[in-house]
Amino acid sequence: MSIAAAILVGIVAALHIFFLVLEMVFWDRPLGRRTFGLTREFAAESKALAANQGLYNGFLAAGLVWSLLSGEAGIALAVFFLGCVIVAGIFGAVTVNQKILWVQAAPAAIALALLLLG
């Protein structure tokens, strides 16, 4: 894995750790409500769903970190987990908010391109 690809894979992993924290810890707090444009009531009602979503983001981050620590085998892992991130980002953009395409899918797509070109 090239250094540039590894750095971008690390950035995508860090983004997903950030998403985990936002969704599992801050969802119903001012930072989370402001970030996601939520009312206090909706945030309280959907807190468990957001925590579940945050957990999935944590699994994506863990897979990407695993890929960085796995030498040559890490390339296949990174391709798989970046593919998952891209699919999740496209689905989120179609079903929730187009911003997700740029915040989640685009960095993963760039990382995947660097990985496959390197």
C-alpha positions as CSV (number, residue, x, y, z in Angstrom):
1,M,0.0,0.0,0.0
2,S,1.5,3.4,-1.0
3,I,2.0,6.0,1.7
4,A,-0.6,8.3,0.1
5,A,-3.2,5.5,0.1
6,A,-2.4,4.5,3.7
7,I,-2.7,8.1,4.8
8,L,-6.1,8.5,3.1
9,V,-7.3,5.1,4.5
10,G,-6.3,6.4,8.0
11,I,-8.2,9.6,7.4
12,V,-11.3,7.7,6.4
13,A,-10.9,5.5,9.5
14,A,-10.6,8.6,11.7
15,L,-13.7,10.1,10.1
16,H,-15.6,7.0,11.0
17,I,-14.4,7.1,14.6
18,F,-15.6,10.7,14.6
19,F,-19.0,9.6,13.2
20,L,-19.1,6.9,15.9
21,V,-18.6,9.5,18.7
22,L,-21.1,11.9,17.2
23,E,-23.8,9.2,16.9
24,M,-23.1,7.3,20.1
25,V,-22.2,10.0,22.5
26,F,-23.3,13.4,21.2
27,W,-26.5,12.6,19.2
28,D,-28.9,14.1,21.8
29,R,-26.5,16.8,23.0
30,P,-26.0,20.3,21.4
31,L,-23.1,19.3,19.2
32,G,-25.0,16.3,17.7
33,R,-28.3,18.1,17.4
34,R,-26.5,21.0,15.6
35,T,-24.4,18.7,13.4
36,F,-27.4,16.7,12.2
37,G,-30.1,19.4,12.4
38,L,-32.2,17.6,15.0
39,T,-34.8,18.8,17.4
40,R,-34.4,17.8,21.0
41,E,-37.4,15.6,20.8
42,F,-36.3,13.7,17.7
43,A,-32.8,13.3,19.0
44,A,-34.2,11.8,22.3
45,E,-36.6,9.4,20.4
46,S,-33.9,8.3,17.9
47,K,-30.9,8.0,20.3
48,A,-30.9,4.2,20.2
49,L,-31.0,4.1,16.4
50,A,-28.2,6.6,16.2
51,A,-26.1,4.6,18.6
52,N,-26.6,1.5,16.4
53,Q,-25.5,3.4,13.4
54,G,-22.5,4.7,15.3
55,L,-21.5,1.2,16.2
56,Y,-21.5,0.2,12.5
57,N,-19.3,3.2,11.7
58,G,-17.0,1.9,14.4
59,F,-16.8,-1.5,12.7
60,L,-15.9,0.3,9.4
61,A,-13.1,2.2,11.2
62,A,-11.9,-1.0,12.9
63,G,-11.7,-2.8,9.5
64,L,-9.8,0.1,8.0
65,V,-7.3,0.2,10.9
66,W,-7.0,-3.6,10.6
67,S,-6.1,-3.1,6.9
68,L,-3.4,-0.7,7.8
69,L,-1.8,-3.1,10.3
70,S,-1.9,-6.2,8.0
71,G,0.9,-5.7,5.5
72,E,0.2,-7.0,2.0
73,A,-3.1,-8.7,3.2
74,G,-4.2,-5.3,4.2
75,I,-4.8,-4.2,0.6
76,A,-7.6,-6.7,0.2
77,L,-9.1,-5.7,3.5
78,A,-8.9,-2.0,2.6
79,V,-10.6,-2.6,-0.7
80,F,-13.4,-4.4,1.0
81,F,-13.9,-1.9,3.8
82,L,-13.5,1.2,1.6
83,G,-16.1,-0.5,-0.7
84,C,-18.5,-0.8,2.3
85,V,-17.9,2.9,3.1
86,I,-18.6,3.9,-0.4
87,V,-21.9,1.9,-0.6
88,A,-23.0,3.2,2.8
89,G,-22.2,6.8,1.7
90,I,-24.1,6.5,-1.6
91,F,-27.1,4.9,0.2
92,G,-27.0,7.7,2.8
93,A,-26.8,10.3,0.1
94,V,-29.9,8.9,-1.7
95,T,-32.0,8.2,1.4
96,V,-30.9,10.9,3.9
97,N,-28.8,13.8,2.7
98,Q,-26.6,14.4,-0.4
99,K,-23.9,15.9,1.9
100,I,-23.1,12.3,3.0
101,L,-21.8,11.6,-0.5
102,W,-19.1,14.2,-0.1
103,V,-18.3,13.6,3.6
104,Q,-18.3,9.8,3.6
105,A,-18.2,8.3,0.1
106,A,-15.9,10.7,-1.7
107,P,-12.9,10.4,0.7
108,A,-13.3,6.6,0.6
109,A,-13.5,6.6,-3.2
110,I,-10.3,8.7,-3.5
111,A,-8.6,6.4,-1.0
112,L,-9.7,3.4,-3.0
113,A,-8.5,4.9,-6.3
114,L,-5.1,5.6,-4.7
115,L,-5.0,2.1,-3.3
116,L,-5.8,0.5,-6.7
117,L,-3.4,2.8,-8.6
118,G,-0.5,2.3,-6.2
